[in-house]
Amino acid sequence: MPLILPGNVATATASTTYDVANSCRFDRGSSASMHITFSSAGDRQKFTFSFWIKRNKLGTQEVIFDTNFGGGASEHRILFDSSDRLEYYDYASSSITLKYVTNRVFRDISAWYHIVIAVDTTQGTAGNRVKIYINGTQETSFGTETQPSENLSTSLNTAVKHQIGTKNTGVNYLEAYLAEFVFIDGTQYANTDFGEFDSDSPRIWKPKDPSGLTFGTNGFYLDFEASGNLGNDANGGTDLTESNIVAGDQSTDTCTNNFAVMNSIAIHPSSTFTFSENNLQFATSSSTRGYWVSTIAVSSGKWYWEYKVTNNQSRTCVGIAGAPAATNNDPESGDHDDATIYTTINGKISYNSNSGTDNYYNQATGSDDIIIGCALDLTSSTNTIAFSIDGAWVTGSGTTSTDFANVLVNDDFTNVSSATNGQYFFIAGDDGGDQDIGGQANFGNPPFSISSGNADGNGYGNFEFAVPSGYFSLCTKNLAEYGG
């Protein structure tokens, strides 16, 4: 897991002139979706889809876009299949008219993918009728490639319901972030109409403003900037209707500022955590003893995040860790690389594979809904970490204090300076294994309601409690501008 995601995402390392402010969280557990029924048919031969997507769930079929009519005899669909391949097909009168299934798999849950599907069935050359682009490069390797016949009229763009995030039958919901979702009616646009490679970092594909394109009769543009109407068509057409989507599903995690989330494929142990809320919430079973790590690691700078305990049962642990051992399933065990954690079972801060433990705070056990703040300072040779409980910083002698600087002096854990490759992941998990626990991570992109609202010094992130001066949320713009 790299410090800054590689060239398959637009990060702040790209000197982009177009900034994407918002995305929309499509939560599978909530059956979230959007739909629109066109009043009349549009162009069924020429059209383009363009969207950015950050996946959160793997190994199961997830529908991105779908329309069907005639009792399922005719469909037009974009999806990820259960093998995590991108699949695009058209089905008419119970027969496949076009179908593309990539050999490539899409399993990077830390990255944003840009997908363009550009169609013009009037093209004389069969290979030009459907063009699929991933992060600026045309996809040419397909396990299935059924090209459409010349002048095919697809099952898309008719006067029936078109849905984002599910099949029309209400199954196979999407668990992902979507940004800049564009549907063009009447034109097969090139991928370069929606993005470009950065001139200074030519492996980085970044978005372009699509608002000047011709959208046609039924085209629409979802920029997700209106929190009270996330289905708003920014092109000025008919808005999409939201289903089980609320204002809190608006996110600042986007293709131009990617925030950390829980890494649902890097868990110790690997099979006993349940993730939801787009990899910002987790729960364990009573037999679990383990933890997850963040999708982004840091090696320098000052970083702050919050963790809300939703089901504590005295066993919640929160903190940082170096590169975890493959067999490790307990932040306090010896099979571990440099963890420093706060554990609610005893109010102790433990560090360096349990080689040292100090009781810094007598936190009552079993408390739900507390928010644990975690502040990591990697700017000096004596790296430090500090914890807060509902905004009060943990100090020695079992007391609390708002004197954050004093906490750093008192809680100077030099042991955290020697992690593998100098990289640290934020972690949380179950220290005991005999009780159910659960919680929500806020790396600046909260899955829970914030009553106050506090950004970091760069104006990024949204936290319940004030971000200490000089500390920043874990997102790619801060990594590029501040260090990491």
Secondary structure, 3 states (H helix, E strand, C coil): CCCCCCCCCCCCCCCCCCCCCCEEEECHHHCCEEEEECCCCCCCCEEEEEEEEEECCCCCCEEEEEEEECCCCEEEEEEECCCCEEEEEEEECCEEEEEEEEEEECCCCCCCEEEEEEEECCCCCHHHCEEEEECCEECCCEEEEECCCCCCCCCCCCCCEEEECCCCCCCCCCCEEEEEEEEEECCCCCHHHCEEECCCCCCCEEECCCCCCCCCCCCEEECCCCCCCCCCCCCCCCCCEEECCCHHHEECCECCECECCEEEEEEECCCCEEEECCCCEEEECCCCCEEEEECCCECCCEEEEEEEEEECCCCEEEEEECCCCCCCCCCCCCCCCCCEEEECCCCEEEECCCCEEEECCCCCCCCCCCEEEEEEECCCCCCEEEEEECCEEECCCCCEECCHHHHHHHCCCHHHHHCHHHCEEEEEEECCCCCCCEEEEECCCCCCCCCCCECCCCCCCCECCCCCCCCECCEHHHHHHHCC
